[in-house]
């Protein structure tokens, strides 16, 4: 069933940004395999072949990558999109909860990367696109564990890209700002709430909902992922959407104290 079309593998493709990305890649001329924990067996929808995948399982990751190579003959692009949100102050989140989120957002991404790298390196070509976040370069209250995972993704991406570029493989990061999906509704809630944080946490929830309602359409971010997958001279970083590119510039040019105050003001923090 191998064709001359490039092949993309997109994790977390059943909804939100992953779904938009998978369909955008189809429109860009890719054969696309999307993955989801909810998929039963192999199915197809809108030109996307779906396979069941649990990125926290070494066996599941290895099996899916092997299935894609056997069916399509190649993997040109891996989009590591599968992710898990978590809300709450750092003190309210148990280490076990944090480990669960890191296992999806960081170690799941590493499992997928390690599974495709020998294939890409052997072919002397390939791109791995990691979905980071503006949280990869800007801290935000009540998102400490989630943002820690994105900082990890940022560092892993940049370092790995240096290691494998000479083998024809690039590792890139897309850094979206808020986009209008139910991602936050599916976030894990802190398992050990501390009353002292309740008032400010409620304000954070309100600010977050406003941001998501006014966020970018996932299709806008998906176009940036396609650019990362197809640019002849790819960039390491692709800030995406209306907010992330502006914040990246402001983070660079504003004094640290001024930027810090702006973050606190945005989150309606008084001290």
C-alpha positions as CSV (number, residue, x, y, z in Angstrom):
1,X,0.0,0.0,0.0
2,X,3.1,2.3,-0.1
3,X,2.7,5.4,-2.3
4,X,4.8,8.3,-3.4
5,X,3.1,10.6,-1.0
6,X,4.9,11.6,2.2
7,X,3.6,10.0,5.3
8,X,2.8,11.8,8.6
9,X,2.0,10.2,12.0
10,X,0.1,12.5,14.3
11,X,-0.5,11.5,18.0
12,X,-3.6,12.7,19.8
13,X,-5.5,13.2,16.5
14,X,-9.0,12.4,17.6
15,X,-10.0,16.0,18.5
16,X,-8.8,19.6,18.9
17,X,-5.4,20.6,17.4
18,X,-4.4,17.0,16.6
19,X,-7.6,16.5,14.5
20,X,-7.1,19.8,12.7
21,X,-3.4,19.0,12.1
22,X,-4.2,15.6,10.7
23,X,-6.7,17.0,8.2
24,X,-4.5,19.9,7.2
25,X,-1.7,17.5,6.4
26,X,-4.1,15.4,4.3
27,X,-4.9,18.6,2.3
28,X,-1.2,19.3,2.0
29,X,-0.7,15.9,0.2
30,X,0.3,13.6,3.0
31,X,-0.9,10.1,3.8
32,X,-1.8,10.6,7.5
33,X,-2.0,8.2,10.3
34,X,-3.7,9.6,13.4
35,X,-3.6,8.0,16.8
36,X,-5.9,8.0,19.8
37,X,-6.4,6.0,23.0
38,X,-10.1,5.8,22.1
39,X,-9.7,4.2,18.7
40,X,-10.6,0.5,18.5
41,X,-8.5,-1.3,15.9
42,X,-7.8,0.5,12.6
43,X,-10.4,2.9,11.2
44,X,-10.5,5.7,8.7
45,X,-12.1,9.2,8.8
46,X,-11.7,12.1,6.4
47,X,-8.7,10.6,4.7
48,X,-7.0,9.9,8.0
49,X,-6.2,6.3,9.1
50,X,-6.6,5.9,12.8
51,X,-4.7,3.5,15.1
52,X,-5.1,3.0,18.8
53,X,-2.1,4.2,20.8
54,X,-1.1,4.7,24.4
55,X,2.0,6.9,24.4
56,X,2.7,5.8,28.0
57,X,3.3,2.2,26.8
58,X,6.6,1.2,25.2
59,X,4.8,-1.8,23.5
60,X,2.0,0.3,22.1
61,X,4.4,2.9,20.7
62,X,6.6,0.3,19.1
63,X,3.6,-1.6,17.6
64,X,2.1,1.5,16.1
65,X,5.3,2.8,14.5
66,X,5.9,-0.7,13.1
67,X,2.4,-0.9,11.7
68,X,2.8,2.5,9.9
69,X,6.1,1.5,8.4
70,X,4.8,-1.9,7.2
71,X,1.6,-0.4,5.7
72,X,3.0,2.8,4.2
73,X,6.6,2.0,3.8
74,X,7.9,5.1,5.5
75,X,7.4,7.8,8.1
76,X,8.4,11.3,6.9
77,X,6.9,13.4,9.7
78,X,6.0,12.7,13.3
79,X,3.8,15.2,15.1
80,X,4.0,14.7,18.8
81,X,0.7,16.3,19.8
82,X,-0.7,14.0,22.5
83,X,-0.9,15.9,25.7
84,X,-2.6,16.1,29.1
85,X,-3.4,19.4,30.9
86,X,-3.4,19.8,34.6
87,X,-4.7,22.8,36.7
88,X,-3.8,23.8,40.2
89,X,-1.1,25.3,42.3
90,X,2.1,23.3,42.6
91,X,1.5,22.6,46.2
92,X,-1.9,21.1,45.4
93,X,-0.6,18.5,42.9
94,X,0.8,15.3,44.2
95,X,4.0,13.9,42.8
96,X,2.1,10.9,41.5
97,X,-0.2,13.3,39.5
98,X,2.8,15.2,38.2
99,X,4.4,11.9,37.1
100,X,1.3,11.0,35.2
101,X,1.3,14.3,33.3
102,X,5.0,14.0,32.6
103,X,4.5,10.4,31.3
104,X,2.2,11.7,28.6
105,X,3.6,15.1,27.8
106,X,7.3,14.4,28.0
107,X,8.1,10.7,28.2
108,X,5.4,9.8,25.7
109,X,6.9,12.3,23.3
110,X,10.3,10.7,24.0
111,X,9.0,7.2,23.4
112,X,7.5,8.2,20.0
113,X,10.7,10.0,19.0
114,X,13.0,7.1,19.9
115,X,10.7,4.7,18.0
116,X,10.8,6.7,14.7
117,X,14.4,7.9,14.9
118,X,16.2,4.7,13.7
119,X,13.9,4.6,10.7
120,X,14.3,8.3,9.8
121,X,18.1,8.2,10.4
122,X,18.3,5.1,8.2
123,X,16.6,6.9,5.4
124,X,18.6,10.0,5.9
125,X,15.5,12.2,6.2
126,X,12.6,13.1,8.4
127,X,11.0,15.7,10.7
128,X,9.8,15.4,14.2
129,X,7.5,18.2,15.2
130,X,6.8,18.6,18.9
131,X,3.8,20.6,20.0
132,X,5.0,22.9,22.7
133,X,3.3,26.0,24.0
134,X,3.8,29.6,24.8
135,X,4.1,28.0,28.3
136,X,7.4,26.7,27.0
137,X,8.9,30.2,27.4
138,X,6.4,32.0,29.7
139,X,5.5,30.9,33.2
140,X,1.9,31.2,34.4
141,X,0.3,30.7,37.9
142,X,-1.7,27.5,38.5
143,X,-0.1,25.8,35.5
144,X,3.3,25.0,37.0
145,X,3.3,21.3,36.3
146,X,1.9,21.6,32.8
147,X,4.4,24.4,32.0
148,X,7.2,22.4,33.5
149,X,6.4,19.7,30.9
150,X,6.5,22.2,28.1
151,X,9.8,23.6,29.3
152,X,11.1,20.0,29.2
153,X,9.8,19.7,25.6
154,X,11.5,22.9,24.6
155,X,14.9,21.8,25.9
156,X,14.6,18.3,24.6
157,X,13.7,19.5,21.1
158,X,16.5,22.0,20.8
159,X,19.2,19.6,22.1
160,X,18.0,16.6,20.0
161,X,17.9,18.8,16.9
162,X,21.6,19.4,17.3
163,X,22.3,15.7,17.7
164,X,20.6,14.4,14.6
165,X,20.6,17.3,12.1
166,X,23.7,15.9,10.4
167,X,21.8,12.7,9.8
168,X,19.1,14.5,7.7
169,X,16.5,14.6,10.5
170,X,15.2,17.8,12.0
171,X,13.4,18.2,15.3
172,X,11.2,21.3,15.5
173,X,8.8,22.9,18.0
174,X,5.5,24.6,17.4
175,X,4.5,27.0,20.2
176,X,0.8,27.8,20.1
177,X,-1.0,30.3,22.4
178,X,-4.5,29.7,23.6
179,X,-6.8,28.1,21.0
180,X,-10.5,27.4,21.1
181,X,-10.8,23.7,22.0
182,X,-12.2,21.8,25.0
183,X,-8.6,20.9,26.1
184,X,-9.0,22.7,29.4
185,X,-12.3,20.8,30.2
186,X,-10.3,17.6,29.9
187,X,-7.5,18.7,32.2
188,X,-6.6,16.9,35.3
189,X,-7.6,18.7,38.5
190,X,-5.2,18.9,41.4
191,X,-5.8,16.0,43.9
192,X,-4.9,17.8,47.1
193,X,-6.5,21.2,47.1
194,X,-5.3,23.8,49.6
195,X,-7.9,26.3,50.7
196,X,-5.5,29.2,50.8
197,X,-5.3,29.1,47.0
198,X,-9.0,28.8,46.3
199,X,-9.8,32.5,45.6
200,X,-6.9,33.0,43.2
201,X,-7.5,29.7,41.6
202,X,-11.0,30.7,40.8
203,X,-9.7,33.9,39.2
204,X,-7.3,31.8,37.2
205,X,-10.1,29.6,36.0
206,X,-12.1,32.6,34.8
207,X,-9.1,34.1,33.0
208,X,-8.4,30.8,31.3
209,X,-11.9,30.3,30.1
210,X,-11.9,33.8,28.6
211,X,-8.6,33.1,26.9
212,X,-9.9,29.8,25.4
213,X,-13.2,31.3,24.2
214,X,-11.2,34.1,22.5
215,X,-8.4,31.8,21.3
216,X,-7.4,30.9,17.8
217,X,-9.1,28.4,15.7
218,X,-7.1,25.1,15.8
219,X,-7.0,25.3,12.0
220,X,-4.8,28.4,12.3
221,X,-2.3,26.5,14.4
222,X,-2.5,23.4,12.1
223,X,-1.4,25.6,9.2
224,X,1.8,26.4,11.2
225,X,2.4,22.7,11.8
226,X,2.1,22.0,8.1
227,X,4.6,24.8,7.4
228,X,7.0,23.1,9.9
229,X,6.5,19.9,8.1
230,X,7.1,21.3,4.6
231,X,9.3,24.3,4.7
232,X,12.4,23.8,2.6
233,X,14.5,25.6,5.3
234,X,12.7,24.8,8.5
235,X,13.1,26.9,11.7
236,X,13.7,25.4,15.1
237,X,10.7,27.3,16.6
238,X,7.3,28.2,15.2
239,X,5.3,30.5,17.5
240,X,1.7,30.1,16.4
241,X,-1.5,32.0,16.6
242,X,-2.2,35.6,17.6
243,X,-0.7,35.7,21.1
244,X,2.5,33.5,21.2
245,X,4.5,35.4,18.6
246,X,3.8,38.7,20.3
247,X,4.7,37.3,23.8
248,X,7.9,35.8,22.5
249,X,9.0,39.3,21.3
250,X,7.9,41.0,24.5
251,X,9.8,38.4,26.6
252,X,12.9,39.2,24.6
253,X,12.7,43.0,24.6
254,X,11.1,43.9,27.9
255,X,13.0,44.2,31.2
256,X,12.4,41.1,33.3
257,X,10.7,43.1,36.1
258,X,8.3,44.7,33.6
259,X,7.4,41.4,32.0
260,X,6.9,39.8,35.4
261,X,4.4,42.6,36.3
262,X,2.5,42.2,33.1
263,X,2.0,38.4,33.7
264,X,0.7,39.1,37.2
265,X,-1.6,41.9,36.0
266,X,-3.0,39.7,33.3
267,X,-3.8,37.0,35.9
268,X,-5.3,39.6,38.2
269,X,-2.8,39.1,40.9
270,X,-2.3,41.9,43.3
271,X,1.0,41.4,45.2
